[in-house]
Amino acid sequence: MGVALRDIVIEYKSPVSWDALSGIAAIDASNALYQFLTIIRQPDGTPLMDHRGRVTSHLSGILFRMATFLDKAIKPVFVFDGKPPDLKQATIEERRKLRTEAGERWKEALARGDEEEAYKQARSSTRVDAAVIETSKELLQLLGIPFVQAPGEGEAQAAHMAAKGDVRYVVSQDYDTLLFGAPTLVRNLTVSGKRKIRGRAVTINPERIILSDLLGGIHLTRAQLIDIGILVGTDFNEGVTGIGAKTALKLVQNGEAAAKLKEKMPQFDPDPVRSLFLNPPVTNSFELAWARPDVEGIVSLLCGGYDFSEERVRKALEGFTVKEGQRTLEGWF
């Protein structure tokens, strides 16, 4: 997912402690839900489900991760995708195809008892569908956590809110957020902790990228960073075959990006993609207000509706209340 800028961004990532992240954070909802659905699974790749076979991994992720956020004085607001732009249709179809194929390989791995391969393919088959989005919004409302419905890309809306100062930073795994102009991107907040990656246990910690530091370090403007993305490939266009982030950086720095695109992709017009990143559809019609969680409503939804343990749910909800010795959270509500 997203644009492959890691090779040029890695130098400008900096570790950041949870204590340094207090304040309002705009969470790329689609990205966060995808992470929850991908990670919260059984060893054979089976997601958490209730007795009716409905997936509940995302609900578990929201409940327990948001309790951590609030405990760290982070005020989350989820930003949901709206209508995808026409330029994204090819990417959507390709991702749908890949997920379907991974789902078939998951079944095959399960049939032959290959648990490790099953887990891998199950993760690749992850999808955020309408039911996931609807139930996520229902839980967020009961938790008293606001969410914003973007007219287009959620990342673009979150970046817009950060640029306006409505939120302190954007939480996402995708570097596209920088192309949309987010002044500060924080990664790994929804996936931090101990994780099993490629068969080994690793600890994932939060990291921060400040757009101005990145642009100053590579001596480019955001428009030129977008050109790097276009060369590499984004959700809205195919990249130039064989060109990675480092090569694209050199081409843009040397003023050769346009010539390379014309040479390798003569029929492609990059202007609509640039325009989408620079002037995406966004809205200012939203209200950021946090409320006290409806404890009994949450218990009814999760325990009565989706088979969650009432003891675990009530324990998690303690993280949404003021603890002795902490600065009061009364101003939040």
Order of alpha helices (4+ residues) and beta strands (2+ residues): alpha-beta-beta-alpha-alpha-beta-alpha-alpha-alpha-beta-alpha-beta-alpha-beta-beta-beta-beta-alpha-alpha-alpha-alpha-alpha-alpha-alpha
